[in-house]
Amino acid sequence: QRQMCIRDRTYILKIMPANKNAMTRYKILDDLLSNRYHNYSLDDLTEEVNLRLSEMYPDPNGVVRRTIEKDIFYLEYEGPFMVDIERYMVDAYSKEKQKTYAKQCLRYTSPAFSIFKKQMSVDEEYLLSEALTLLGQFDGLPNLEGLENLRLGLGLRKPQRKIISLSKNPLEDSNILGELFTAISQKLTITLYYHTFKAKEARLSVNLYPYLLKEYNRRWFLIAAAESDGKLLTFSLDRIDDVKPLSSHKYAEYEGDINEIYEDIIGITYKEESPVYKILFWVSNMSADYVATKPLHESQRNIGSAHETELRSQFPQLIEGRFFLIECKENYELIRELTSFGKDLVVLSPSPITGMVEKRISDMNEIYSDLRK
């Protein structure tokens, strides 16, 4: 069978046109025509092929629509594949003109078809089996559609006991998490239906470009950009009611790495106007090892040697313990984290952060004082 496969591929390579990047274009077109999450017109296919080619080859000229037309004709009628491609109409949305229009799209008639589909090797099947077995043991991850069927198709047994377990919010809707995961991975514009804590009965909606699912403190969040103005928004999954894909709306990529905006914060609340503070704090012996091995922030570092001697002279009230420094923006989660250690963590600078910590502690003390009256 392997020898037949090699002969077939050799035959295909011999009879295919020798024009520049032809084989690469066929591979890209095969991927696009088999995609059921997007509706690609001839112009869309040309744009996407050019985009992917530019990532592989530094050719500024690219390919024109006529080239893609010839490629599709070749795949259908002239080459060794003789594939079935269907033309169908969809309602597409133009953001510039703010209206819907009819668009002719192309795709393989059979959803499971691919001219480059090949049988998995023994090693590939083993790796996939191990990955599925591992994924199935993560308590808290969404039940992605088709996972169980794939497991059964490979002849895998369910693990008899869990080896890995993740904490999760019992109110979390795993279906929503799975739907958002698919929307992000397939680059789909979506309509998000949600509510607020203050008005739970009022159902709100917004069109979004979803970019990232982020977990913090046993709660999942969606980070997305509004289709209307591109502003970044954050939604807690426990306030999301429904997700609807908008296949007719063009998806807009985030420029750069969206994870970078969270490098300077603790948690999920991002204040663009806040500077990055160098926050110096002391931790008692009881909590020092815990903080050292589970840093409050990725930038955390231990203060030692000469600087530590200077700090101990400046703050003689702080007996033993250790000094640490983090660099991050101010937000709600930062202040909550710093006060969560109680008397075992004391913020020393800068004054804006120490002031916020003092106010939070003072407000708590006032509440307890009122309860004792």
Secondary structure in CASP SS format (residue, H / E / C, confidence):
PFRMAT SS
TARGET T0000
AUTHOR 0000-0000-0000
METHOD secondary structure of the structure
MODEL  1
Q C 1.00
R H 1.00
Q H 1.00
M H 1.00
C H 1.00
I H 1.00
R H 1.00
D H 1.00
R H 1.00
T H 1.00
Y H 1.00
I H 1.00
L H 1.00
K H 1.00
I H 1.00
M C 1.00
P C 1.00
A C 1.00
N C 1.00
K C 1.00
N C 1.00
A H 1.00
M H 1.00
T H 1.00
R H 1.00
Y H 1.00
K H 1.00
I H 1.00
L H 1.00
D H 1.00
D H 1.00
L H 1.00
L H 1.00
S C 1.00
N C 1.00
R C 1.00
Y C 1.00
H C 1.00
N C 1.00
Y E 1.00
S C 1.00
L H 1.00
D H 1.00
D H 1.00
L H 1.00
T H 1.00
E H 1.00
E H 1.00
V H 1.00
N H 1.00
L H 1.00
R H 1.00
L H 1.00
S H 1.00
E H 1.00
M H 1.00
Y C 1.00
P C 1.00
D C 1.00
P C 1.00
N C 1.00
G C 1.00
V C 1.00
V C 1.00
R H 1.00
R H 1.00
T H 1.00
I H 1.00
E H 1.00
K H 1.00
D H 1.00
I H 1.00
F H 1.00
Y H 1.00
L H 1.00
E H 1.00
Y H 1.00
E H 1.00
G C 1.00
P C 1.00
F C 1.00
M C 1.00
V C 1.00
D C 1.00
I E 1.00
E E 1.00
R E 1.00
Y E 1.00
M E 1.00
V E 1.00
D E 1.00
A E 1.00
Y E 1.00
S E 1.00
K C 1.00
E C 1.00
K C 1.00
Q C 1.00
K E 1.00
T E 1.00
Y E 1.00
A E 1.00
K E 1.00
Q E 1.00
C E 1.00
L E 1.00
R E 1.00
Y E 1.00
T C 1.00
S C 1.00
P C 1.00
A C 1.00
F C 1.00
S C 1.00
I C 1.00
F C 1.00
K C 1.00
K C 1.00
Q C 1.00
M C 1.00
S C 1.00
V H 1.00
D H 1.00
E H 1.00
E H 1.00
Y H 1.00
L H 1.00
L H 1.00
S H 1.00
E H 1.00
A H 1.00
L H 1.00
T H 1.00
L H 1.00
L H 1.00
G C 1.00
Q C 1.00
F C 1.00
D E 1.00
G C 1.00
L C 1.00
P C 1.00
N C 1.00
L C 1.00
E C 1.00
G C 1.00
L H 1.00
E H 1.00
N H 1.00
L H 1.00
R H 1.00
L H 1.00
G H 1.00
L C 1.00
G C 1.00
L C 1.00
R C 1.00
K C 1.00
P C 1.00
Q C 1.00
R C 1.00
K C 1.00
I C 1.00
I C 1.00
S E 1.00
L C 1.00
S C 1.00
K C 1.00
N C 1.00
P C 1.00
L C 1.00
E C 1.00
D C 1.00
S H 1.00
N H 1.00
I H 1.00
L H 1.00
G H 1.00
E H 1.00
L H 1.00
F H 1.00
T H 1.00
A H 1.00
I H 1.00
S H 1.00
Q C 1.00
K C 1.00
L C 1.00
T C 1.00
I E 1.00
T E 1.00
L E 1.00
Y E 1.00
Y E 1.00
H C 1.00
T C 1.00
F C 1.00
K C 1.00
A C 1.00
K C 1.00
E C 1.00
A C 1.00
R C 1.00
L E 1.00
S E 1.00
V E 1.00
N E 1.00
L E 1.00
Y E 1.00
P E 1.00
Y E 1.00
L E 1.00
L E 1.00
K E 1.00
E E 1.00
Y E 1.00
N C 1.00
R C 1.00
R E 1.00
W E 1.00
F E 1.00
L E 1.00
I E 1.00
A E 1.00
A E 1.00
A E 1.00
E C 1.00
S C 1.00
D C 1.00
G C 1.00
K C 1.00
L E 1.00
L E 1.00
T E 1.00
F E 1.00
S E 1.00
L H 1.00
D H 1.00
R H 1.00
I E 1.00
D E 1.00
D E 1.00
V E 1.00
K E 1.00
P E 1.00
L C 1.00
S C 1.00
S C 1.00
H C 1.00
K C 1.00
Y C 1.00
A C 1.00
E C 1.00
Y C 1.00
E C 1.00
G C 1.00
D C 1.00
I H 1.00
N H 1.00
E H 1.00
I H 1.00
Y H 1.00
E C 1.00
D C 1.00
I C 1.00
I C 1.00
G C 1.00
I C 1.00
T C 1.00
Y C 1.00
K C 1.00
E C 1.00
E C 1.00
S C 1.00
P C 1.00
V E 1.00
Y E 1.00
K E 1.00
I E 1.00
L E 1.00
F E 1.00
W E 1.00
V E 1.00
S C 1.00
N H 1.00
M H 1.00
S H 1.00
A H 1.00
D H 1.00
Y H 1.00
V H 1.00
A H 1.00
T H 1.00
K C 1.00
P C 1.00
L C 1.00
H C 1.00
E C 1.00
S C 1.00
Q C 1.00
R E 1.00
N E 1.00
I E 1.00
G C 1.00
S H 1.00
A H 1.00
H H 1.00
E H 1.00
T H 1.00
E H 1.00
L H 1.00
R H 1.00
S H 1.00
Q H 1.00
F C 1.00
P C 1.00
Q C 1.00
L C 1.00
I C 1.00
E C 1.00
G C 1.00
R E 1.00
F E 1.00
F E 1.00
L E 1.00
I E 1.00
E E 1.00
C E 1.00
K E 1.00
E C 1.00
N C 1.00
Y H 1.00
E H 1.00
L H 1.00
I H 1.00
R H 1.00
E H 1.00
L H 1.00
T H 1.00
S C 1.00
F C 1.00
G H 1.00
K H 1.00
D H 1.00
L E 1.00
V E 1.00
V E 1.00
L E 1.00
S E 1.00
P C 1.00
S H 1.00
P H 1.00
I H 1.00
T H 1.00
G H 1.00
M H 1.00
V H 1.00
E H 1.00
K H 1.00
R H 1.00
I H 1.00
S H 1.00
D H 1.00
M H 1.00
N H 1.00
E H 1.00
I H 1.00
Y H 1.00
S H 1.00
D H 1.00
L H 1.00
R H 1.00
K C 1.00
END
